[in-house]
Amino acid sequence: MNSKPDSGTTSAPLAAATAPAGVAGAVAAAAVLALVNLAAYAFTYAPVIYSDDWSTVLAEQVQGRWHWFIQTSFRPFFDMPLILQSMLLGINIPAYHAVLWVLHLLLALLVFAIARQIPCLRAWPTSLLAALLFLLYPTDYTVMWLVMMPIYTSRALALGIIYLLIRFAKGGGRAGYIAAIVLLPLSLGIYDGHIGLIAACSVLLVIALPSMSAWRRAALLVPVAICGAFALWRLIGPHLANVSQVDEYAPQVTASPGELLSRVLLGYKVTLVWGWTGAVGQLIPALGNSKAALAAVAGAVVVSAFCVWLALNYIQRRQPSVATWAMSERRASLRAASWLGLIGLILVGAGYVPVILVFIPNLAAVGSRVNFYAGLGGVLFLLSLVVGASVLAARAPRQAPLLCAATLAPLLAVGLAAQMAVQRSAATAWDEQRAIWQLVMQQAPNLRDHTFLLIALPGYSDRLGYQTWERAPLAAPWEVNAAVALLYNNATLNGGVIFPGVIGGTESVLTAEGVKRVAAGAIPYDQMVAVEYHRDTGALTMLDELPADWVAGAQGPVLIGGTGLVDANPPVAPLRSLLAAP
């Protein structure tokens, strides 16, 4: 993707700063990426099960609700990767996490391959820096969620499609193009978050390579047509086919131009600034203020780059025979970096299409997954700034990649520390969740059919919010609902979680009439067992009544079924082994 056809000429000095990487270079890049991936996502490993992992992965797997093709679904192939994983691995949480780790490494390798096609990133170290930055980008905190496996499969297909389209646009064979066209509907059928990214990349390739033959230009617009057709089908297809399935996100969709523009601008802030300043603020609470965090990041970048610049200039003076940069060559590389920055900005916005129709970009533990597709554009934009600054500062082409590495080193350190902290937080929350379930099953070895288990978690305000990667032990009512049915091996059981004094559950609401849920009718309180977990002591209390301030409209404490619904004889529940200490 470049401003001129066969873009090797626009930034040849920078591209030639390091010899093109062959097989040995690719292997070396893979080794570096694997080591960093291991440090970021496996150093504090724990067999975490979190949120939708219980409901979408384990519950549907145990209950046999997966299908190769779901005719009435907006994502008809979503279950396919999960079915293949289950066939190969059975129920094996560590193996599932290993699959996610491999998929994330594959994504980074694909970004490395894409960067090798971009003139001002073609130098082997710069391509590697692009992949490392993508690997550690601190705006997505859901890398090791089990439920993300199909989504990461779709993401890998999306990046692979982009790579194949770039190769085709630059004169590559038709086989790669055909593979991209075949894979595109499959990837969209698994998860459709990359509609905007694929369409934008196709159009940018047509614009950036004007000397391309007419048939290649037309061929590159086919992915745009496919994405448009899929989006149209997603919008009206089920209605035309008289499908009765209700889209759970339909009530949240907004078509207001002003609101959508506001969300896109917010996405730019999240991807280009707040992801970094938020990470620094959480890692160093004293710098929690965004301006202070931004100043700290910028200062570290400048100091690191300046130190390396001094060292390189010292070497240049000691070795005056080293080739310097002609002004025309420097201008050519700066033009290439400028085009790269523009492309990066476009792809940041495209990466939020279509998710901004439903979600507001944020950095909460759960919501951060919507930032992934904008991350590629963020990487390219940041690299354009770094490459441009390095071209201006370097006295010779070979110095530019070293200056790029020095400039990005603080950002890579922040990204690594942030993702390690995310995994450490996940492990802490999992330890708490395991302790809660073990205490629940000690006090309630078994529950009568149709019992509703309510878990109250007061005192977790520090882990709930718009911009934090910290996790509460349990996140959502559907998580508890699925977990209680699995851990008691009883599909008639239901459950929910509330955070007294902070927020209520997103699905369960305590009213004077009973527990009301979006997906079901009201459940009377005489069918409820309620427990309260005390974070400070690690103790669990079984309640006989609910405090009045937990229940909307209550005039006093609300009596519940409580211990009368508990059975002392534990069930045969094989999945309780998931709670064993690692």
N, C-alpha and C positions, 0 to 999 in steps of 0.2 A: 504494500500500500504506500504509494509515493506519488509525488507530484508529476513525475515524468515517466515515460515508458522505459522499461528495462533499467530500473533506477540505479544501477551501479554507478553511473557517472555523476550523480548529484552529490554524493558524499564519498567519492572514492578514496580520498586521503584518510578519512576516519575509518572506513570499512577495511582499508589495507593496514591499519595500525597493528592489527594482529592477524596472522594468517588464518584463513578459514579452517574451522575445526572439521576434521574428518571423523572416522569411526572412533579414533582414540579420544578426540575432543568430546564427542557425544557421550562416550563412556565416562570420561572424567566429570562432565557436567552432571550426568545421572548420579554418579557417586556422591558429589557434593550435595546435590539436591536431596538425595536419600538420607544423608547424615543430618542435614538441617531439618528435614521432615521428621526424622526420628526424635531429634532433640525437642522440637516444638510440640509434637502431638503424642509422643509415647514415653517421654522421660518420667512423667508422673502418672503412668497409666493405671487405670482402675476399670473394672468391667461395668461401666456405668450404664444404667437403663434410665431413661429420662423422658418425661412428657409423652409425646406421640410414639416413642419406642414401645411403650406398653400396649397402646391401643392399635396402632397401625401395623406394627411388626409382630410382636409376640401374640397378641390376642387373635388377630386375623390368621396367623400361621397355625396356631393350635386349633382354632375353630374351623379351619379349612375354607376360609372365605376368599382366598386369592384365586384369580383367574388369569389365564394367559391373555385374554382379550375381553374387555368389559364393554359390551355394546352400548350400555346406557351411561357410560362415564365420559366426562369431558377429557379425561386422560386415559384412553382405553388400554394403553400398554404399561401403566404405572406399576402393576404387580409383577410384570415379567422379570425384571432383575431380581426381585425378592424371591420369586419361585425358583429361579436358577440357583440362587445362593442357598436356599433351604434344601434343594435337592443335593447339592454338593456337601453342605456342612451340617445339616440338621439344625438343632437349636444349640448354638455355640457362640456365646457373646464375645469372647476374645477373638475368635475367628472372624466374626462380623466386623469388629473394629479393625482387624488386620486388612480386610477388604477395603474399608474406608481409607485407611492409610495408603494403600496401594493406589486407589483411585485419585487421592489428592496428589500423590507423586506424579501420576500420569498427567494430571492437569498442568502441573508445573513443567513437565517435559514438553507438553504441547505448546505452552507459552514460549519455551526456549526455541522450539522449532519455528514458531511464528515470528519471533524476534529475529531469527536468522534470515528471514525473508525481507526484513526492513533495512534499507541501506544504512542509516545512522546507528542501527543496533547490531549490524552484522558482525562486528568484531566479537570474537568468542567471549571475552570477559563481559562485554556489555550485554550480550544475549543472556549470559548466565545471571547477571544482575537483574535483568527483567524477570527471569523465572523465579529467582529468590524473592524479589519484592512481591510477586504474585503469590508465592507460597505462604508468605508471612503477613500479607496485607491485613491490618487489624480492624476490619469492618465486618467480618463474618465470624461469629463465635460458635458455629454449629458443625464444624468439620467432622467431629467424631460422634454425631448423633446417628443412631442406627437407622432411623427413619429417613435420613438423608441419602441413603445408598442409591435408590432409584434416581434421585435428583442429581447426585454426583455422576451417575452413569450418563444421564442426559447432558450434563455439563461437559463431560469428556467428549461425547459425540459432537456437541456444538463447537468446541474448540477444534476438534479434528476436521469438521466441515469447513470452518474458517480457513484452516491451513490448506486444505485441498483446493478451495476456491482461489486463494492467493496464488498457489502454484499454477493453477489453470490460467488465471489472468496473466501470468508472466510467461505464458507459452507452453505450459505443461500439457501432458497428454490428456486424452479424453477419459481414460479409465478412472482417474482420480475424480474428475467432475461427475461422472456417472455415479460413483460411490457416494459422493456428497449429496447428490439429488435423492438417491435411494435412502440414505441415512437420515435425511432431514425430517420426513414425516414420522419415522420411528422415534427420533429424539423428541419431537413435539408431542407425540402420543404418550411418551413417558412423563414429560414435564415441559410445559410451554413457556418457561420464563425467559427464553432466549430469542423470542420472536423479533424484538426490536434490534437486538445485537446482530443477528444474521442478516436481516434486511438492510441495516445500516452498512455493514461490511460489504455487502454486494454492491450497493449503490456507490460507496466510496471507491471501490475497485474500478468501476466503470468510469468514474470521474477522474481518478488519479492516473489512469493509463489511457490517454486519449488516442494513441496510435493503434490500439487494439483493433483487430478485425471486427467487422459488424456482427458476424455470427457469434463471436466470443462475447461481445457486449450484450447481445440479446440473451445468450445462454446464462450470463451472470445475473440477469434480471429474473430468471426463472425462480430462484430461491425467494425473491421478494414476492412473486405471485403465490408461491406455496404458503409462505407465512401469512399473506393477506387472506388467502382462501381458508387457512386454518383458523385465523382470528374470526372471520365471518361465520364459519361453521360453529366455532365456540360460542358465538353470540346468539345465533338464531337457529342453528342446526337442530338442536334437541326439540325446539318448538315445532319446527317443520316436520320432524319425524314423530311428533306426538309422544315424545319421551316424557314421562311423568317425574323423573328424578329432579329434585330441587337442588339448585346450586347453593351451597351453604354460604358462599361469599356474595351472592347476588344483592342482598340488602346493603352491603358495604360499598358497592360500586358507585363511583362518582363520575359524572361526565361534565362537571362544571369546568370550563376552561381556566378560570381563575384559580380554582382549587388544584387542578392538575399542574398548572405552572408553578404554584407555590410548592407542590410536592417535588417537582423536578429540581427546583432551586435548592430545596432542602436536601435532596439527594446529592447535589454537587457539594454542598457544605459537609455532609457526612463523609463522602468518599475522599474528598481532597484535603479536608482540614480536620474535622472533628474526630475522625477515626484515629488520627495520630495524637491530637491534643487530649482526647478522651482517654487513650491508652496511657499517656504520660501522667495524666491526672489521677488515674486509678493506681498506677504503679508507684507514684510519689504523691501521696495525699496532700502534702504541703503545697503542691503545684496544681491543686484541683481547679483553680480558676483557669478558664480556657486561654485567656491572654497570657498568663504566666506560663502555662504549658506550651503554648505556641512559641513564646520567646525562648524557652528552654530547648525545644526541638531545633528551632532556627539557629540558635547559638551553637549547639553541638555540631550541626551540619557545617556551619561556617568555620568553626575552629578546626574540625577534622580536615576539611578541604584545604584550609590555609596551611596547615602543617605539612601536608603532602606537597602542596604547591612549592613551599620553601625548599623541601627536600629535592624535588625535581629540578628546580632552578639551580640549586647547588650542583647537582649532577651535570646539568647542561653546561655550566661554566667550566667544570672540570673536563668535560668531553665536548669541546666546541665543534667537533666533526659531525655530531649527531644532526641529521637533517631537520631543518626548521620548516615552519608552515608558510607557504606563500599566501598572500592576502586573498587571491582568487579561490584558492582551495578552502581557506577558512570561511569565506562567504558561502561557498557551495554547501559546506557542512552545516552552517547556521541556517540556511534555507531549508535543508532537509529536516533539521531539528524543529524548525517552526511549523512545517507541515505536519510533523509527528504530533506536536502539541495540539494543533487544531483537530486532528483525527482523534486524539485521546479525549478531548472535550466532547466531541460529537458522540463517541462511544460511551462515555459516562452517562449522558442523557438517554441514549438508546438502551443502555443496560437496565434502565428502570421501566422500560416498556415491555410487557403490559402491567407489571406489578403495582405501579402507582395508581392504577384504577381502583385498587382495593386497599393497599397498604400505604401508610405514611412512613417514609424512610426513618429509621432510628437505629440505635445501638444497644437496645435491650437484648438480653441473652436470647430470647425467642425470636424477636423481630429482626435481628441482624442478618438473617439468611437472605433477606430481600436485597442486600447490597452486593451480592456476589457478582452478578453480571456486569455491574458498573465497575468492578475492580479492574478488569482488563483495560478499560479506558483510563482509570486512575493511574495504573502502572505506566501506560504510554505517555500520559501528560507529565507525570513527575519525571520520567526519564528524559522527556524533551527539554525540561528546564535544566536538568543536571547535565545533559549532553551539551546544550547550548552554552551554559556557563563554563564547562570544561573546555570547549572549543575556544572560547574567548580567552581563557586563562592559560591554556597550554602553549608552550613554545614550539612543540613538535607533535606530530600526529600520534606518536607512541605514548605520549604523556596523557592523552585524553582519557583512555580507559582507566588509567590509574586514578586520575582525578575524579572520574565518575564513581569508582569504587569507594574512594575516601569520602565523597560527599554523601553517598547512600549508606555508608557504614552505620551512622547513628540511627537512621530510619530502620535499617534491617535489625539493629539491636533492639529497638523499641518493638518492632513487630514480633521478634522471637520472644522477648520477655512477656509481651502481651498474650501471645498464644499459649505459652507455657503457664501463665497465670490462669488463663481460661480453663485449661485442663486440670490444673490444681484445684480450682474452684469446683469443677465438676466432680472431682474425686471426693472433695470434702462434702458436697451435697449428697453424693451417693452413700457415703459412710453414714450420714444422718438418716437418709431414707431407709437404709438397711436396718439401722437401729430402731427406727419407728415401727417398721413392719414386724421386726422380731418382738418388740414389746407388745404390739397389738395382738400378735398370735399367742403370746404368753397369757395375756389377760382375757383374750377371746379365742380359745383354740379352734372353735368352730362357730358358725353363725347360721341361724335358721334361714330357710328359704325366703327370698324376697326382702331380706334385711338391707337397709341402707346404712353404710358406714361413713360417718362424717369425721374427718380429721381436721382439727383446728390448730393452726400454726401462728400463734401470736409472736410479736417481737422480731419480725423479719423485714422490717421496712428498709433496711440497708441493702437488701438483695432484690428489691422490687423497684423497678423504675424504668424510665425512658432511655437511660444511657448507662447501663452497667452490665458487665458480663457475669456478675455474681449470680448464683442460682439458689433458690430455696430448695429444701429437700424434695418437695412435691410442687408441681407447677400449675396443674390444671385439673378440673373435675373429671374430665375424660380419662386422664392418667390414672387417678384413683379408681375410677369405675372399672377400667380394664384390669388393673393390678389386683383388686380385691377378688374379682371373679376368677382370675388365674391362680392366685395364691391359696384360695379356698376351694379351687376346682369346682366351682358352682356358678353356672351361668345366670342364675336368678338373682345373684347379689349385685348391688349397685353401690356407688360411693361418690364422695366429693371432698373438696378441700376448701377451707376458708382461711383468711388471714385477718383475724379480729383487730380492729383498730387501724388497719392499713387499707386493704381492698377486699371486695368480695370475690367469689369465684366467677368466672366468665360464663358458666353454664348453670350452676346451682344457685338458687336464691332462697333464703330462709324467710318465709312469710308466716303470718299467723295461721294460715290454713295448712301449711306443710312445706315440704321442699319442692319448689317448682323449677323445672328444667326445660331448656329449649327443646330438647329432643324427646321429652316424655312428659306425662302428666304429673300432677302433684303427688308426692309421697307423704302419707301421714306420719306424724312424729312417733306414733306408737310402733312404727316399723324401723325406727332409727336407733343405732348404736353410735355414740359420739365419744371421741377421745380428744384430749388436749395435750400437745407435746410442749414441754417446758425446755426451751433452748438452753437456758443458762445451767440447768441441772441435768439435762438428758433424761428426765423422768417423764412418764406418760400417765395421765390421769383419766380414768373412765368416768364419764359424767352420767348423772341421773336426770339432769335437766339442763337446758340451755339458758345462759344469761339473757335477760330481756334485751340488752343492747346488741345481741347478735341477730335478733329476729325482728324484721320490719313489722311494725304495728303491734308488737306484743306489749301488754300492760304489766307483765311480770315474768318471772322465770317460766319456761315452757317445759313441761314434763315430756320425757321420751321413753321409748321401750327399754333402752339400756340393757342391764344385765339379764333381764328376762328373755332376751333374744340370743343369749350366748349358750352354746352347747360345749360341755367339757370334753367331748370326744373329738379329737382332731381328725380331719378328713385325710384321704390319700391324695396328696397334692404334690406331684413330682417337681413342679416349678419352684417350690420353696427352696430348692437347692441353689437357685440363683442368688439367694440372700446370704449364702455361706461366705465366710471371710476368705479373701483371695490368698 
